[in-house]
Amino acid sequence: MQVPFLDLKRAYERYGQELEEAVLRVLRSTKYLNGPETRELEKELATFMGVNHAIAVSSGTEALYLILKALELPPKSIAFVPSFTFVSTAEVVLRAGLIPFFVDVEDDYPNLTLEPLKEAYELCLKRGFQSVCVIAVSLYGYPARLPELLAFCQEKNLILIEDACQAFGSELEDKKVGSFGVAGAVSFYPTKNLSAAGDAGMVFTNDENLALKIRALKEHGQTKPYFYEYHGINGRMDEVQAAILRVKFKYFTEELTLREKWAKLYEKNLSHLYPKVKMFKHLPNSKPALSLFTIRATRRNELQQYLEKMRIATNVYYRIPLHHQPIFKDKLPLSLSLPNTERLSQEVLSLPFFPYLKEEEVLKVCKAIEEFYANG
Ligand SMILES: Cc1ncc(COP(=O)(O)O)c(C=O)c1O
């Protein structure tokens, strides 16, 4: 039996017909942009997130970029970001004319933590750089320490922005991840918790002025027909994607329950392999909506090869942290060592994980991992 990393066909088998009807409805309506599907999706997801404004955009990357752009942050000021994340988190910082300052994550949690952030902030002060914002990523769906980060930002007059691209549906202290900062970005890339049939994303915020500005910016900066007040982008979500997302959103809560079930089964069947296999802790009062189930494993690369031989697909998110990526070379006037990031990038391994997994598949993965360590 082969175990896929992610098999979207199984979701399609379940509600493919509804998806096809939704796509046909849009095709036949000939309303392909800025139509009723997008408006309804925004309303539905704003309610779900408990925020006043949801702005549908073309991807999670553009959601992040539009937030930064709308905030009009001073050029060449510092944005604190993790290095242990997908490239978009810091790519948009460069694109917005800011400087990324990579900050370490916790030793046993894949997200930003206060101590290294304070150190980075102090270094900015000492070197005469103006720091303006923190972009907190909730990696794999594990909520970042958002209340603590927010308190720090408030104390230091920084803006907290959330990269919740991997964490749609996650909760911390009964609040949705993506609703703590001034704005949150979510991705609906096909592998995400709620996924489109292509690229799509959303910005969530309670700030009305920011929402209005982002709405203008995603339409080339247009504030009235053919009048361009800002330098914007073409960042709209297609009606077809909105219609697909509305169908899938009906199944979303149920799918989160299934994700939770498989995560628990992995945890139950792998915990005895500690310390060869470690799993990320759960923050108190958190309900992570995991998009990836990721372990930390000794001899990670060998384990990955072994699992491949056993026809079990896995992936590494992320093998090369961002501070080692060529695009940031010569763009980092300020840096600190990132020991936890370096270590995690050697240890992490994401296992097959999606709502429509089967119990025997999860058990096969766990058994194979157990065998790998039993054999040496
Ligand atoms: C942490 C993180 N940030 C940003 C993005 C960008 O989202 P998108 O692929 O929709 O542009 C992703 C998605 O891949 C992500 O995982």
The ligand as an SDF file (V2000), in Angstrom:
LIG
                    3D

 16 16  0  0  0  0  0  0  0  0999 V2000
    3.7980   30.4790    5.7860 C   0  0  0  0  0  0  0  0  0  0  0  0
    3.3120   30.8670    4.4210 C   0  0  0  0  0  0  0  0  0  0  0  0
    3.2850   32.1580    4.0860 N   0  0  0  0  0  0  0  0  0  0  0  0
    2.8350   32.5750    2.8900 C   0  0  0  0  0  0  0  0  0  0  0  0
    2.3940   31.6750    1.9340 C   0  0  0  0  0  0  0  0  0  0  0  0
    1.9770   32.1740    0.6070 C   0  0  0  0  0  0  0  0  0  0  0  0
    0.7070   31.7800    0.1950 O   0  0  0  0  0  0  0  0  0  0  0  0
    0.3930   31.5760   -1.3510 P   0  0  0  0  0  0  0  0  0  0  0  0
    1.0660   30.3430   -1.8150 O   0  0  0  0  0  0  0  0  0  0  0  0
   -1.1070   31.4860   -1.3860 O   0  0  0  0  0  0  0  0  0  0  0  0
    0.8820   32.7890   -2.0620 O   0  0  0  0  0  0  0  0  0  0  0  0
    2.3780   30.3110    2.2460 C   0  0  0  0  0  0  0  0  0  0  0  0
    1.8370   29.3230    1.3070 C   0  0  0  0  0  0  0  0  0  0  0  0
    2.3560   28.5800    0.6220 O   0  0  0  0  0  0  0  0  0  0  0  0
    2.8850   29.8950    3.5130 C   0  0  0  0  0  0  0  0  0  0  0  0
    2.9380   28.5970    3.8230 O   0  0  0  0  0  0  0  0  0  0  0  0
  1  2  1  0
  2  3  1  0
  2 15  2  0
  3  4  2  0
  4  5  1  0
  5  6  1  0
  5 12  2  0
  6  7  1  0
  7  8  1  0
  8  9  2  0
  8 10  1  0
  8 11  1  0
 12 13  1  0
 12 15  1  0
 13 14  2  0
 15 16  1  0
M  END
$$$$
